[in-house]
């Protein structure tokens, strides 16, 4: 399984670089936002929102599969990937990131979307479902932030501080149930992103506001009774970054699935299962 995962990661990376659909950029709310568009279909599109330190390629095992039947977009949040790194003088918290997603939807004339968010992106998707329900057809939250106070700051700090492969490898190994899944290609891709101008400052600003004092600043679990759109939560039982217990005791209307053999990158480790859950939920 590990060998297959590593081979597929390398193959997807090579395909994206050589023959796959090319990301594009759009000006949205005064920012440059990079996105990858794939597929076609009737009804609201699917919009994938990555987590802290990720980018649109975080969804490489999911977007293509869902694009067989749906129009899909994966975007880079401000401060990440190929999007604007300068966060300006205003806020850099979850609310600001949610505003950036709305700006992107406006720029692409997306009236409503099915949101799929991972980790910090899950908090962004949930905030949008609560504060902009008219723009959200459904929300799938994968190992989401904002449902409990704890977060593994050893990962957050380690990710920001790592400059070389040997420093980054043990940090990335926290993300998965089986550390052997972290390949050299994966490490090099992350290092390539971290070396971009402005990334370090952007990540530090987001971390300072989203995880002030080593705790999650935003707590949305108390607002779940306000939800008026379908929401499902999917968690990896071996998540070392955000504990799976944050998904316990949620309102009955929120579907919760915990997957064995998966850590924080559940959408990559258990891509087939999560893709099937997405098809059923969105369908």
C-alpha positions in Angstrom: 0.0 0.0 0.0 2.8 2.4 0.9 4.7 1.7 -2.3 1.5 2.2 -4.4 0.8 5.5 -2.6 4.3 6.8 -3.2 4.2 5.7 -6.9 0.8 7.4 -7.4 2.0 10.6 -5.7 5.0 10.8 -7.9 2.9 9.9 -11.0 0.3 12.6 -10.2 3.1 15.2 -9.6 4.7 14.3 -12.9 1.4 14.4 -14.8 0.5 17.7 -13.4 3.8 19.1 -14.4 3.7 17.7 -17.9 0.3 16.8 -19.3 -2.4 17.6 -16.7 -4.7 20.7 -16.7 -2.8 23.9 -16.0 -3.7 26.1 -13.0 -4.8 29.6 -13.8 -5.1 32.8 -11.8 -7.8 35.3 -11.3 -8.0 38.7 -9.6 -10.4 38.4 -6.7 -10.9 41.1 -4.1 -7.6 42.7 -5.0 -5.7 39.4 -4.7 -4.2 37.0 -7.2 -5.8 33.6 -6.6 -4.5 30.5 -8.3 -6.9 27.7 -9.0 -7.2 24.5 -11.0 -10.4 23.8 -12.9 -11.4 20.3 -14.0 -14.5 18.6 -15.2 -18.0 19.7 -16.2 -21.5 19.0 -15.1 -24.8 20.5 -14.1 -25.6 22.1 -10.8 -23.3 23.7 -8.3 -19.6 22.9 -8.8 -17.3 21.4 -6.1 -14.8 23.8 -4.5 -11.8 22.2 -2.7 -10.1 24.2 0.1 -6.7 23.0 1.4 -5.3 23.3 4.9 -2.5 25.2 6.6 0.7 25.0 4.5 -1.1 23.2 1.7 -2.0 24.1 -1.9 -4.4 23.0 -4.6 -2.4 19.9 -5.3 -3.4 18.6 -1.8 -6.5 17.3 -3.6 -4.7 15.5 -6.4 -6.3 12.1 -5.4 -9.8 13.6 -5.1 -10.4 16.4 -7.7 -9.8 14.3 -10.8 -12.1 11.5 -9.5 -15.0 13.9 -8.7 -14.4 15.8 -12.0 -15.7 12.8 -13.9 -19.2 14.0 -13.0 -18.9 17.5 -11.7 -17.3 20.8 -12.5 -14.6 21.2 -9.8 -12.2 23.9 -8.6 -9.3 23.6 -6.2 -7.8 26.9 -5.1 -4.8 28.2 -3.3 -5.7 30.3 -0.2 -3.9 33.6 0.2 -0.4 33.1 1.5 -0.3 29.6 -0.2 0.8 28.1 -3.5 0.6 30.4 -6.4 -1.8 32.9 -4.8 -0.9 36.3 -3.4 1.5 36.0 -0.4 1.1 39.5 0.9 -1.8 39.3 3.3 -1.9 43.1 3.7 -2.4 45.0 6.9 -5.8 43.5 7.8 -6.9 40.3 9.3 -5.3 36.9 8.5 -7.7 34.7 10.4 -10.2 32.1 9.3 -12.7 34.8 8.6 -10.3 36.6 6.3 -9.6 33.4 4.4 -13.4 32.8 4.1 -13.8 36.3 2.6 -11.1 35.4 0.1 -13.1 32.3 -1.0 -16.2 34.4 -1.4 -14.2 36.8 -3.5 -13.0 33.9 -5.7 -16.5 32.6 -6.1 -17.6 36.1 -7.2 -14.7 36.5 -9.6 -15.6 33.1 -11.2 -19.4 33.8 -11.1 -20.0 30.8 -8.9 -23.4 31.4 -7.2 -23.2 28.4 -5.0 -20.8 25.5 -4.5 -20.3 22.2 -2.7 -17.4 23.0 -0.4 -14.8 20.4 0.6 -12.3 21.7 3.2 -9.4 20.0 4.9 -8.1 21.1 8.4 -7.8 24.9 8.4 -9.8 24.8 5.1 -12.4 22.8 6.9 -12.8 25.7 9.3 -13.1 28.0 6.3 -15.8 25.9 4.7 -17.7 25.6 8.0 -17.6 29.4 8.6 -18.9 29.9 5.0 -21.7 27.4 5.6 -22.7 29.3 8.8 -22.3 32.9 7.6 -23.0 32.5 3.8 -25.5 29.6 3.6 -26.9 30.9 0.3 -23.5 30.4 -1.3 -23.1 26.8 0.0 -24.8 23.7 -1.4 -23.1 21.4 1.1 -19.9 21.2 3.1 -17.6 18.2 3.7 -15.1 18.8 6.4 -12.0 16.5 6.5 -10.2 16.6 9.8 -11.4 20.1 10.3 -10.2 22.9 12.6 -12.6 25.0 14.7 -14.4 22.1 16.4 -12.2 22.0 19.5 -9.4 24.0 21.2 -6.5 21.6 20.9 -4.0 21.6 18.1 -0.5 20.0 17.8 1.7 23.1 17.8 4.8 20.9 17.5 3.6 20.3 13.9 2.7 23.9 13.2 6.0 25.3 14.6 8.0 22.5 13.0 6.5 23.0 9.6 7.3 26.7 9.7 10.8 26.3 11.0 12.0 23.4 8.8 14.4 24.4 6.0 15.9 21.1 4.9 14.6 17.7 4.1 15.9 16.1 7.3 14.2 18.7 9.4 10.9 18.5 7.5 10.6 14.7 7.2 9.7 14.0 10.8 7.2 16.9 10.8 5.4 15.6 7.7 5.4 12.1 9.2 3.0 13.4 11.9 0.4 13.9 9.1 -0.1 10.2 8.3 -1.0 7.0 10.0 2.0 5.3 8.4 5.2 7.4 8.4 6.6 5.4 5.5 4.1 7.1 3.2 6.1 10.3 3.3 8.2 10.1 0.2 11.2 12.1 -0.9 9.0 13.6 -3.7 6.4 14.8 -1.1 9.1 16.4 1.0 10.7 18.1 -2.0 7.3 19.5 -3.2 6.7 21.0 0.3 10.2 22.5 0.5 9.8 24.0 -3.0 6.7 25.8 -1.8 8.3 27.0 1.5 11.1 28.6 -0.4 8.8 31.0 -2.3 9.1 34.6 -1.4 6.6 35.7 1.2 5.5 32.3 2.3 7.3 32.3 5.7 5.8 35.7 6.7 2.3 34.7 5.5 2.3 31.4 7.4 3.4 33.0 10.6 0.7 35.7 10.4 -2.0 33.0 9.8 -0.6 30.8 12.6 -0.5 33.8 15.0 -4.1 34.6 14.5 -5.6 31.1 14.0 -3.6 29.4 16.7 -2.9 32.1 19.2 -1.3 30.8 22.4 -1.1 27.3 21.0 -4.9 26.9 20.9 -7.4 27.2 18.1 -8.7 30.7 18.3 -12.0 30.0 16.4 -14.5 27.7 17.9 -17.6 26.9 15.8 -18.9 23.7 17.4 -21.4 25.8 19.5 -22.9 27.2 16.4 -23.6 24.0 14.6 -27.3 24.1 15.5 -27.5 27.2 13.2 -26.6 25.1 10.1 -29.1 25.2 7.3 -27.0 23.3 4.7 -26.0 19.7 4.7 -22.6 19.1 6.5 -20.6 15.9 6.9 -17.4 15.4 8.9 -14.8 12.8 8.0 -11.8 12.2 10.3 -8.8 9.9 10.4 -8.8 8.0 13.7 -5.0 8.3 13.9 -5.0 12.1 13.3 -2.0 13.5 15.4 -2.7 17.2 14.5 -6.4 17.7 15.4 -7.8 14.9 17.6 -10.7 12.8 16.3 -12.6 13.4 19.5 -13.4 16.9 18.2 -15.9 15.1 15.9 -17.7 13.5 18.8 -21.0 14.9 20.2 -21.9 16.9 17.2 -25.6 17.6 16.4 -27.5 14.6 14.9 -27.9 16.5 11.6 -24.1 16.5 11.0 -22.9 13.2 9.6 -19.6 12.0 11.1 -17.3 9.3 9.8 -14.1 8.1 11.4 -11.7 6.1 9.2 -9.2 3.6 10.6 -5.7 3.6 9.2 -5.8 7.3 8.4 -4.2 10.3 10.0 -4.6 14.0 9.3 -4.2 13.5 5.5 -7.2 11.3 5.4 -8.3 12.5 2.0 -5.0 11.2 0.6 -4.6 8.1 2.7 -8.2 7.0 2.2 -8.9 8.7 -1.1 -11.2 6.0 -2.5 -13.4 5.9 0.6 -13.6 9.7 0.9 -14.3 10.1 -2.9 -17.2 7.6 -2.5 -18.5 9.5 0.5 -18.3 12.8 -1.5 -20.2 11.3 -4.5 -23.0 10.0 -2.3 -23.2 13.2 -0.2 -23.1 15.6 -3.1 -25.4 13.4 -5.3 
